[in-house]
Amino acid sequence: MVKKIRSFFEKFYLLVILVILYAPIVLLVVYSFSNSSNFNFDQGFTFEAYRAIFTSDKSPELWAAIGNTFLIAAISSVVATVMGTFAAIGIFNLGRRTRRIVENVNQFPIINSEIVMAVSLMIFFVTFAFPEGYLRLIIAHIAFCTPYVVLSVLPKLESMDPNIYEAALDLGANPMKAMTKVMIPIITPGIFSGFIMAFLMSMDDFIITQINKGAATGINTLSTYIYSDARVQGLEPFWYAIFSIIFIIILATVFGTNIYKVSKQKKKQEAK
C-alpha cells in the first residue's frame, strides 16, 4: 500500500512539473493560430499570423534579424566548439590540483551574472578599440559559449578508457594523430552536444548582444529585434507564430539527437 501511494505521488509530482514547464508553451502554439494579441479566437482558427511573417511591413527587418542570429550563432558555436574541445582535452591532462583550479575558472562565466559579463566585455572592447558590429558580437558569443562546450566534453573524456590512447601511442601514432584518430572520435557525442548547446545559447542571448552590438550599427538579432519592436507596439500576433516555429525546431532537434543516440546504442548492442 505504501509503495502504491509513493508511486502515485511520484507520478503526480512529475505531472505537475511537466504541466508547469510545458503548458505555457502549448498555449503559445495554440494562440499562434488565433491571429490576435488578446488571446481569443474571434477570427477563428487561421494561419494569418504565419503568413504575416512573410507579408508584414516588418518582414525585411525581421528576416535580417533572423539572418544575423543564425550567422552569429553558426560562427561563434563552431569556433567555441573547436576551442572548447581542445581546452577540455588540455584540462583533462592537467594535474589534479591544477585541473580543479582551471575547471573552477571555466565555470565563472556560467555562474556569473550575465549583465556583469556583458558590461565587462563592453569595457574590454572599448579599451582595446574593437570596431563595433559583428566582430564584437562574435567574440562576445564565443567567450560565453566556450565554457559550455568544455563542460559537455569533459565527462566524455572522463568516461573514455585511457588505455586506448596509450595503445595508439605504443603502436606508433604521434600524439596529434592519436588525438585526432582515436580520442576525438570517441568523444564526438560530447562535442556534438557542446555544439548544439553553444548554438542554442548564442541564438537565445539578449543581454550580451544588446549591450555590445553598438547603437549606430543597426545590427539586430532576433532577441534584440523582438525587444525593440515589443517595447513600441507590444507583441503582435506574428511573434507568437515565430516563437512556435522556434520551439518546434528546437524540439525536433532534441528528439532527433536523442533518437540518433538510442539507435546508435542499439546497433552497438546488436553488434556485440
C-alpha positions in Angstrom: 0.0 0.0 0.0 2.8 2.4 0.9 4.6 1.7 -2.4 1.4 2.4 -4.3 0.9 5.7 -2.5 4.5 6.7 -3.1 4.3 5.7 -6.8 1.1 7.8 -7.1 2.7 10.9 -5.6 5.9 10.5 -7.7 3.8 10.3 -10.9 1.6 13.2 -9.7 4.7 15.3 -8.9 6.2 14.6 -12.3 2.9 15.5 -14.0 2.7 18.8 -12.1 6.3 19.7 -13.1 5.6 18.9 -16.8 2.4 21.0 -16.8 4.2 24.0 -15.2 7.0 23.7 -17.8 5.1 23.0 -21.0 1.5 24.3 -20.5 2.6 27.9 -21.3 4.4 26.7 -24.5 1.4 24.7 -25.6 -0.8 27.8 -25.1 1.6 29.8 -27.1 1.4 27.4 -30.0 -2.4 27.3 -29.8 -2.8 31.1 -29.7 -0.4 31.4 -32.7 -3.4 30.2 -34.8 -5.7 33.0 -33.5 -4.1 36.0 -35.2 -4.9 38.0 -32.1 -2.9 39.6 -29.3 -5.8 39.4 -26.9 -5.7 35.6 -26.6 -9.0 34.9 -28.2 -10.3 33.2 -31.3 -12.7 35.9 -32.5 -11.3 35.4 -36.1 -11.4 31.7 -35.8 -8.6 29.2 -36.5 -6.3 30.9 -39.0 -2.8 30.8 -40.4 -2.7 34.6 -40.9 -0.1 35.1 -38.2 2.2 32.7 -40.1 1.6 34.4 -43.4 2.4 37.8 -41.7 5.9 36.6 -41.2 6.5 36.9 -44.9 3.9 39.6 -45.9 4.2 42.1 -43.0 5.8 45.5 -43.4 8.3 44.4 -40.8 9.3 41.3 -42.7 12.5 42.7 -44.2 13.8 43.8 -40.7 12.6 40.5 -39.2 14.4 38.3 -41.7 17.5 40.5 -41.4 17.4 39.9 -37.7 16.9 36.1 -38.2 19.8 36.0 -40.6 22.1 37.9 -38.2 21.0 35.5 -35.4 21.9 32.4 -37.4 25.1 33.9 -38.8 26.5 34.9 -35.4 25.3 31.6 -33.8 26.9 29.5 -36.5 30.3 31.2 -36.5 30.5 31.6 -32.7 29.3 28.0 -32.0 31.8 26.4 -34.4 34.7 28.4 -33.0 33.6 27.8 -29.5 33.3 24.0 -30.2 36.8 23.8 -31.5 38.3 25.9 -28.7 36.2 24.2 -26.0 37.1 20.7 -27.3 40.9 21.3 -27.2 40.6 23.2 -23.9 38.7 20.2 -22.4 41.5 17.9 -23.6 44.1 20.1 -22.1 42.2 20.4 -18.8 41.8 16.6 -18.7 45.5 16.1 -18.9 46.4 18.6 -16.2 47.4 17.5 -12.7 44.7 17.1 -10.1 45.1 20.4 -8.3 45.7 22.5 -11.4 42.8 20.8 -13.1 40.4 21.7 -10.3 41.5 25.3 -10.4 41.1 25.6 -14.1 37.7 23.9 -14.0 36.5 26.4 -11.5 37.8 29.3 -13.6 36.0 27.8 -16.6 32.7 27.9 -14.6 33.0 31.6 -13.7 31.3 32.8 -16.9 28.5 30.3 -16.4 27.7 31.1 -12.7 28.5 34.8 -13.1 25.6 37.2 -13.8 25.1 37.8 -17.5 24.9 41.5 -17.1 28.3 41.6 -15.4 29.8 39.7 -18.3 28.1 41.9 -20.8 29.4 45.1 -19.3 32.9 43.5 -18.8 33.0 42.6 -22.5 31.9 46.1 -23.4 34.7 47.7 -21.3 37.2 45.3 -22.9 36.1 46.1 -26.4 36.2 49.9 -25.8 39.6 49.7 -24.1 41.2 47.9 -27.0 39.3 49.7 -29.7 37.5 46.8 -31.2 35.3 48.0 -34.1 31.5 48.0 -33.4 29.4 45.4 -35.2 29.7 41.7 -36.0 33.3 41.3 -34.7 32.4 42.4 -31.1 29.3 40.2 -31.2 31.0 37.1 -32.5 33.9 37.4 -29.9 31.4 38.0 -27.1 29.3 35.0 -28.1 32.5 32.8 -28.4 33.5 34.0 -24.9 30.3 32.9 -23.1 29.6 29.7 -25.3 33.1 28.1 -24.9 32.7 27.1 -21.2 29.5 25.2 -22.0 31.4 23.2 -24.6 34.1 22.4 -22.1 31.6 21.1 -19.6 30.0 19.0 -22.3 33.2 17.4 -23.5 34.9 16.7 -20.1 32.5 14.0 -19.0 33.1 12.1 -22.2 36.9 12.3 -21.6 36.5 11.0 -18.1 34.4 8.0 -19.2 36.9 7.2 -22.0 39.3 4.3 -21.4 42.8 5.9 -21.2 44.4 2.7 -22.4 43.1 3.2 -25.9 45.0 6.5 -26.3 48.1 4.9 -24.8 47.8 1.9 -27.1 47.7 4.2 -30.1 50.9 5.8 -29.0 52.5 2.4 -28.4 51.5 1.4 -32.0 53.5 4.3 -33.5 51.0 7.1 -33.7 52.3 10.6 -32.7 50.2 12.5 -30.0 48.4 14.6 -32.6 47.4 11.6 -34.7 46.4 9.6 -31.6 44.2 12.5 -30.6 42.5 13.1 -33.9 42.1 9.4 -34.9 41.4 7.8 -31.6 40.4 10.3 -28.9 38.2 12.7 -30.8 36.0 10.0 -32.5 35.3 8.6 -29.0 34.2 12.0 -27.5 32.3 13.1 -30.7 28.9 12.8 -28.9 30.1 15.2 -26.2 31.5 17.6 -28.9 28.2 17.5 -30.8 26.2 18.1 -27.6 28.5 21.1 -26.8 28.0 22.5 -30.3 24.2 22.3 -30.0 24.3 23.9 -26.6 26.6 26.7 -27.8 24.4 27.3 -30.9 21.2 27.5 -28.8 22.8 29.7 -26.2 24.0 32.1 -28.8 20.6 32.2 -30.5 18.9 32.8 -27.2 21.2 35.5 -25.9 19.9 39.0 -25.4 21.8 41.0 -22.7 25.3 40.5 -24.0 24.1 41.2 -27.6 22.1 44.2 -26.7 24.9 45.9 -24.8 27.7 45.1 -27.3 26.1 45.4 -30.7 26.5 49.1 -30.8 23.7 51.6 -31.2 24.9 53.0 -34.5 25.5 49.7 -36.3 21.8 48.9 -36.8 22.5 45.3 -36.3 19.8 43.3 -34.6 19.4 39.6 -33.7 16.0 38.1 -33.2 16.0 38.7 -29.4 17.1 42.4 -29.7 14.6 43.0 -32.5 11.8 41.4 -30.5 12.7 43.7 -27.6 12.8 46.9 -29.7 9.5 46.1 -31.5 7.5 44.9 -28.5 8.6 47.9 -26.5 6.9 50.2 -29.0 3.8 48.3 -30.1 3.6 45.2 -27.9 3.7 41.7 -29.2 1.9 41.4 -32.5 0.3 38.1 -33.5 3.1 37.1 -35.9 5.5 36.9 -33.0 3.5 34.0 -31.5 4.0 32.2 -34.8 7.7 32.8 -34.8 8.0 31.6 -31.2 6.1 28.5 -32.1 8.3 27.8 -35.0 11.5 28.2 -32.9 10.1 25.9 -30.3 9.2 23.2 -32.9 12.6 23.4 -34.5 14.4 23.0 -31.1 12.0 20.2 -30.1 12.7 18.4 -33.4 16.4 18.8 -33.0 16.4 17.4 -29.4 14.2 14.5 -30.4 16.3 13.8 -33.5 19.5 13.8 -31.5 18.1 11.5 -28.8 16.7 9.1 -31.4 20.0 9.0 -33.1 21.8 8.3 -29.9 19.4 5.5 -29.0 19.6 3.9 -32.4 23.4 4.0 -32.2 23.4 2.3 -28.8 21.1 -0.4 -30.1 23.4 -1.1 -33.1 26.3 -1.4 -30.7 24.4 -3.8 -28.5 23.3 -5.8 -31.5 26.9 -5.9 -32.8 28.1 -7.4 -29.5 
